[in-house]
């Protein structure tokens, strides 16, 4: 069962998202993106990892002066120097991480008792300084369950107010995420907010986030466009769309801004998105197929959700796969009157032009200007 209470979003584009290979965001770009996240309605913005990046510290200070509405959160390891940097910057909220799976502990050369001590010391220090802590156990989906329970309880006893279930390498399926989330909610109690932080290595980040909500998570962590290292993070807008449209779960995110924010972030980071990408792809409400164009007058027949939800434009485009209905719709759009005797000839010319363009390495679509020329040439011929 899905809840009817709002799901909120914690965005980590400026920290985990910037870990995308080759992406570097300047402090000013981070401030600009933070304003975009505000417009999207993101409740919490992870502003950076200041202890390991002077640029992140500068960006945080700039954001603090920029009137950002969302809560600004820091990111810290369970290390005293990291906490001190949060305090210096007057960051009132922060995630604090520590490795908890056996393979991660081995990789860091730590034992269980050592990591528990680090968790106690770091969180108690942060809490004493007035910092609200969400404890972030790295690789928690691969941890021993009994030890994971001990870890969460240790963090709460030390002063953490919230906890995160972390699928660090995206290797957990939706069924397991739902089960683990229910376990965590049971362990920490209903008064402690539970987050889910997932990665997309098996293409399941959205499905796992939905499963976490079924299991009782009230916060979803992720990024814009799902950007991040390896296969990326969970995409918060995509998750919000699915919760809203498929399960009628209220979400605190303005989906009308999703495509605009997606474009701004991808341009700032210097990457392009697949045209068929869910929610933000340029092809989603663009119709070339004649069979689909014949249903254009009833959008719900060809759309899984309304273009108005994400403020996208419905468009007919012309190419190899167009039909006579496509020609009629394009003529209506451009205010062109075409006689019945010319319709078929125009369609043939459109298809031929698209094929020639594709063969020469260009997009196989006929522009409005080309279409007007084809109509003129057909009439005169």
C-alpha positions as CSV (number, residue, x, y, z in Angstrom):
1,X,0.0,0.0,0.0
2,X,1.2,3.5,-0.8
3,X,0.8,6.3,1.7
4,X,-1.4,9.3,1.2
5,X,1.0,11.6,3.1
6,X,3.4,13.7,1.0
7,X,6.7,12.3,-0.2
8,X,9.5,14.9,-0.1
9,X,12.8,15.1,-1.9
10,X,16.3,15.6,-0.9
11,X,18.4,16.6,-3.9
12,X,22.1,15.7,-4.1
13,X,22.9,17.0,-7.6
14,X,25.5,19.4,-6.2
15,X,27.4,16.7,-4.4
16,X,26.7,13.2,-5.6
17,X,25.5,14.4,-9.0
18,X,28.8,16.3,-9.5
19,X,30.6,12.9,-9.1
20,X,29.5,12.3,-12.7
21,X,32.8,11.6,-14.6
22,X,34.1,14.8,-16.1
23,X,31.6,17.2,-14.5
24,X,32.8,20.2,-12.6
25,X,30.3,22.8,-11.4
26,X,31.7,26.3,-10.4
27,X,30.4,27.9,-7.1
28,X,28.2,30.2,-9.2
29,X,26.8,27.4,-11.2
30,X,25.9,25.6,-8.0
31,X,24.1,28.7,-6.7
32,X,22.2,29.0,-10.0
33,X,21.2,25.3,-9.8
34,X,20.1,25.8,-6.2
35,X,17.7,28.5,-7.4
36,X,16.4,26.1,-10.1
37,X,15.9,23.4,-7.3
38,X,13.9,26.0,-5.4
39,X,11.7,26.6,-8.4
40,X,11.2,22.8,-8.6
41,X,10.0,22.7,-5.0
42,X,12.9,20.6,-3.6
43,X,12.7,20.6,0.2
44,X,16.3,19.9,0.9
45,X,19.4,20.7,-1.1
46,X,22.7,19.0,-0.4
47,X,25.0,21.9,-1.0
48,X,28.3,20.0,-1.0
49,X,31.1,18.3,0.8
50,X,33.0,21.3,2.2
51,X,35.8,19.4,4.1
52,X,37.2,18.0,0.9
53,X,36.5,20.9,-1.5
54,X,37.3,24.6,-1.0
55,X,35.0,25.3,-3.9
56,X,32.1,23.5,-2.2
57,X,32.7,25.6,0.9
58,X,32.6,28.8,-1.2
59,X,29.5,27.6,-2.9
60,X,27.8,27.0,0.4
61,X,28.6,30.4,1.7
62,X,27.3,31.9,-1.5
63,X,24.1,29.9,-1.2
64,X,23.6,31.0,2.3
65,X,23.5,34.6,1.1
66,X,21.4,33.9,-1.9
67,X,18.0,33.5,-0.3
68,X,17.6,29.8,-1.1
69,X,14.3,28.6,0.2
70,X,15.2,24.9,0.5
71,X,17.1,23.7,3.6
72,X,20.8,23.6,2.8
73,X,22.5,20.4,3.9
74,X,26.1,19.4,4.1
75,X,27.8,16.1,3.6
76,X,30.3,14.7,6.1
77,X,32.2,11.6,6.9
78,X,32.2,10.4,10.5
79,X,35.4,12.3,11.0
80,X,35.9,15.2,13.5
81,X,37.5,17.5,11.0
82,X,34.5,17.2,8.7
83,X,32.2,18.1,11.5
84,X,34.3,21.1,12.4
85,X,34.1,22.4,8.9
86,X,30.3,22.1,9.0
87,X,30.2,24.1,12.2
88,X,32.6,26.8,10.8
89,X,30.2,27.3,7.8
90,X,27.2,27.4,10.2
91,X,25.5,24.5,8.3
92,X,22.6,23.5,10.5
93,X,21.8,20.3,8.7
94,X,24.1,17.5,7.5
95,X,24.3,13.9,6.3
96,X,27.0,12.0,8.2
97,X,28.2,8.8,6.5
98,X,30.1,5.7,7.6
99,X,30.7,2.3,5.9
100,X,28.7,-0.6,7.3
101,X,28.9,-3.6,5.0
102,X,31.6,-6.1,5.5
103,X,33.2,-5.5,2.1
104,X,33.3,-1.7,2.7
105,X,34.7,-2.1,6.2
106,X,37.4,-4.4,4.7
107,X,38.1,-1.8,1.9
108,X,38.6,0.9,4.5
109,X,40.6,-1.3,6.9
110,X,38.1,-0.9,9.7
111,X,36.4,-3.3,12.1
112,X,32.9,-3.0,13.5
113,X,33.8,-1.6,16.9
114,X,35.9,1.1,15.3
115,X,33.2,2.2,12.9
116,X,30.6,2.3,15.8
117,X,32.9,4.5,17.8
118,X,33.4,6.8,14.8
119,X,29.6,7.1,14.4
120,X,29.1,7.8,18.1
121,X,31.8,10.4,18.3
122,X,31.0,12.2,15.0
123,X,27.2,12.4,15.5
124,X,27.4,13.4,19.2
125,X,29.9,16.2,18.2
126,X,27.6,17.5,15.5
127,X,24.5,17.2,17.6
128,X,26.2,19.1,20.5
129,X,27.0,21.9,18.0
130,X,23.3,22.2,17.0
131,X,23.5,20.3,13.7
132,X,20.5,18.2,12.7
133,X,22.0,14.9,11.5
134,X,20.6,12.3,9.0
135,X,22.8,9.2,9.4
136,X,23.9,7.7,6.1
137,X,25.3,4.1,6.4
138,X,27.2,3.5,3.2
139,X,26.3,0.2,1.4
140,X,23.6,-0.5,4.0
141,X,21.7,-2.7,1.5
142,X,24.6,-5.2,1.6
143,X,25.2,-5.0,5.4
144,X,24.6,-7.8,7.9
145,X,21.0,-7.1,9.2
146,X,21.8,-7.5,12.9
147,X,24.8,-5.2,12.6
148,X,22.8,-2.7,10.5
149,X,20.2,-2.5,13.2
150,X,23.0,-1.9,15.8
151,X,24.4,0.8,13.5
152,X,21.1,2.7,13.3
153,X,20.5,2.5,17.0
154,X,24.0,3.7,17.7
155,X,23.5,6.7,15.5
156,X,20.1,7.6,17.1
157,X,21.5,7.2,20.6
158,X,24.3,9.6,19.6
159,X,21.8,12.2,18.5
160,X,20.9,11.5,14.8
161,X,17.3,12.7,14.1
162,X,16.9,10.9,10.7
163,X,18.3,7.9,8.9
164,X,19.0,6.8,5.3
165,X,18.8,3.4,3.7
166,X,21.6,3.5,1.2
167,X,21.9,1.4,-1.9
168,X,25.4,2.5,-2.7
169,X,26.1,0.4,-5.8
170,X,22.6,0.0,-7.0
171,X,22.6,-3.7,-6.5
172,X,19.3,-4.1,-4.6
173,X,16.0,-5.0,-6.3
174,X,12.7,-3.4,-5.5
175,X,11.4,-6.3,-3.4
176,X,14.5,-6.2,-1.2
177,X,14.4,-2.4,-0.9
178,X,10.7,-2.6,0.3
179,X,11.6,-5.3,2.9
180,X,14.7,-3.4,4.2
181,X,12.8,-0.1,4.4
182,X,10.1,-1.8,6.5
183,X,12.8,-3.2,8.7
184,X,14.4,0.1,9.2
185,X,11.1,1.8,10.0
186,X,10.4,-0.9,12.5
187,X,13.8,-0.5,14.1
188,X,13.9,3.3,14.4
189,X,10.2,3.9,15.2
190,X,7.6,5.9,13.4
191,X,8.8,9.3,14.7
192,X,12.2,9.0,12.9
193,X,12.1,10.0,9.2
194,X,13.5,7.3,6.9
195,X,15.2,8.3,3.6
196,X,16.1,6.1,0.6
197,X,19.2,6.8,-1.5
198,X,19.5,4.6,-4.6
199,X,21.7,4.3,-7.6
200,X,20.8,3.1,-11.1
201,X,23.4,0.4,-12.0
202,X,20.7,-2.1,-13.0
203,X,18.2,0.5,-14.2
204,X,16.1,0.0,-11.1
205,X,16.6,3.3,-9.2
206,X,13.1,4.6,-9.8
207,X,11.5,1.2,-9.1
208,X,13.5,0.9,-5.9
209,X,12.5,4.4,-4.8
210,X,8.9,3.6,-5.3
211,X,9.4,0.4,-3.3
212,X,11.0,2.3,-0.5
213,X,7.9,4.6,-0.3
214,X,5.7,1.5,-0.1
215,X,8.0,0.4,2.7
216,X,7.6,3.6,4.7
217,X,10.2,6.0,3.5
218,X,9.1,9.6,3.5
219,X,12.1,11.1,1.9
220,X,13.7,10.2,-1.4
221,X,17.3,11.3,-2.2
222,X,18.4,11.7,-5.8
223,X,19.5,14.1,-8.5
224,X,18.3,16.0,-11.5
225,X,18.4,13.8,-14.6
226,X,19.7,11.0,-12.4
227,X,23.2,12.3,-12.9
228,X,26.0,10.7,-10.8
229,X,28.9,8.3,-11.0
230,X,28.7,5.0,-12.8
231,X,25.0,4.7,-14.0
232,X,23.9,7.6,-11.9
233,X,21.5,8.2,-9.0
234,X,17.8,8.0,-8.7
235,X,16.1,10.8,-10.7
236,X,13.9,12.7,-8.3
237,X,11.6,14.2,-11.0
238,X,11.0,10.8,-12.6
239,X,10.1,9.3,-9.2
240,X,7.8,12.1,-8.4
241,X,6.0,11.7,-11.7
242,X,5.5,8.0,-11.1
243,X,4.3,8.5,-7.5
244,X,1.8,11.2,-8.7
245,X,0.5,9.7,-11.9
246,X,0.6,5.9,-11.2
247,X,-0.1,5.7,-7.4
248,X,-1.8,9.0,-6.5
249,X,0.8,9.7,-3.9
250,X,1.1,13.4,-3.1
251,X,4.6,14.8,-3.8
252,X,6.3,18.0,-2.8
253,X,7.7,18.8,-6.3
254,X,6.5,21.1,-9.0
255,X,6.5,18.8,-12.0
256,X,5.6,21.7,-14.3
257,X,9.2,22.9,-13.8
258,X,10.9,19.5,-14.3
259,X,11.8,19.9,-17.9
260,X,13.1,23.4,-17.5
261,X,15.3,22.5,-14.6
262,X,16.5,19.3,-16.4
263,X,17.7,21.4,-19.3
264,X,19.4,24.0,-17.1
265,X,21.3,21.4,-15.1
266,X,22.4,19.4,-18.2
267,X,23.6,22.6,-19.9
268,X,25.6,23.6,-16.8
269,X,27.1,20.2,-16.5
270,X,27.9,19.9,-20.2
271,X,26.1,16.7,-21.1
272,X,23.1,15.9,-23.4
273,X,20.1,13.7,-22.6
274,X,18.6,10.9,-24.7
275,X,15.6,12.2,-26.7
276,X,13.5,9.3,-25.5
277,X,14.4,9.8,-21.8
278,X,11.3,9.6,-19.5
279,X,9.7,12.9,-18.5
280,X,12.4,15.2,-20.0
281,X,13.2,13.7,-23.4
282,X,12.5,15.9,-26.4
283,X,10.6,13.1,-28.2
284,X,8.0,12.3,-25.6
285,X,5.2,14.5,-27.0
286,X,6.5,14.6,-30.5
287,X,4.7,12.4,-33.0
288,X,6.1,11.2,-36.4
289,X,4.2,8.0,-36.9
290,X,1.1,8.3,-39.1
291,X,-0.7,5.6,-37.1
292,X,-0.2,7.7,-33.9
293,X,-1.0,11.0,-35.7
294,X,-4.4,9.6,-36.6
295,X,-5.2,9.5,-32.8
296,X,-3.7,13.0,-32.1
297,X,-7.1,14.5,-31.4
298,X,-7.5,12.2,-28.4
299,X,-4.2,12.7,-26.4
300,X,-5.0,10.1,-23.8
301,X,-5.0,7.4,-26.5
302,X,-1.3,8.0,-27.2
303,X,0.0,9.5,-23.9
304,X,0.6,7.8,-20.6
305,X,0.2,11.1,-18.9
306,X,-0.8,14.6,-20.0
307,X,1.8,16.9,-21.5
308,X,0.3,19.6,-19.3
309,X,1.6,17.9,-16.1
310,X,5.2,18.6,-17.2
311,X,4.4,21.7,-19.3
312,X,5.5,20.1,-22.6
313,X,4.4,20.9,-26.1
314,X,2.6,18.4,-28.2
315,X,4.0,18.4,-31.8
316,X,3.5,16.7,-35.1
317,X,6.8,16.2,-37.0
318,X,7.2,14.8,-40.5
319,X,9.4,12.0,-41.7
320,X,9.6,8.6,-43.2
321,X,6.9,7.2,-40.9
322,X,4.4,9.9,-41.5
323,X,0.9,9.3,-42.9
324,X,-1.9,11.3,-44.5
325,X,-3.2,12.3,-41.1
326,X,0.3,13.7,-40.3
327,X,0.1,15.9,-43.5
328,X,-3.4,17.1,-42.6
329,X,-2.4,18.0,-39.0
330,X,0.8,19.8,-40.2
331,X,-1.2,21.8,-42.8
332,X,-3.7,22.8,-40.1
333,X,-0.8,23.8,-37.7
334,X,0.8,26.0,-40.4
335,X,-2.4,27.4,-41.9
336,X,-1.8,25.7,-45.2
337,X,-4.7,24.6,-47.4
338,X,-4.0,21.5,-49.4
339,X,-6.3,19.9,-51.9
340,X,-7.2,16.3,-51.7
341,X,-5.4,15.6,-55.1
342,X,-2.1,16.9,-53.7
343,X,-2.1,15.1,-50.3
344,X,-0.6,11.8,-51.4
345,X,2.0,13.5,-53.6
346,X,3.1,15.7,-50.7
347,X,3.3,12.7,-48.4
348,X,5.5,10.8,-50.9
349,X,7.8,13.8,-51.2
350,X,8.1,14.2,-47.4
351,X,9.1,10.5,-47.0
352,X,11.6,10.8,-49.8
353,X,13.2,13.9,-48.3
354,X,13.4,12.3,-44.9
355,X,15.1,9.2,-46.3
356,X,17.6,11.3,-48.3
357,X,18.5,13.4,-45.2
358,X,19.0,10.3,-43.0
359,X,21.2,8.8,-45.7
360,X,23.5,11.9,-45.7
361,X,23.8,11.7,-41.9
362,X,21.3,14.4,-41.0
363,X,18.2,13.9,-38.9
364,X,15.5,12.2,-40.8
365,X,12.8,14.9,-40.2
366,X,11.4,17.5,-42.6
367,X,11.3,21.0,-41.1
368,X,8.3,23.3,-41.4
369,X,10.3,25.4,-44.0
370,X,11.0,22.3,-46.1
371,X,7.4,21.2,-45.8
372,X,6.2,24.6,-47.1
373,X,8.6,24.2,-50.0
374,X,7.4,20.7,-50.8
375,X,3.8,21.9,-50.8
376,X,4.7,24.8,-53.2
377,X,6.6,22.5,-55.5
378,X,3.9,19.9,-55.5
379,X,1.2,22.4,-56.4
380,X,3.3,24.0,-59.2
381,X,4.3,20.6,-60.6
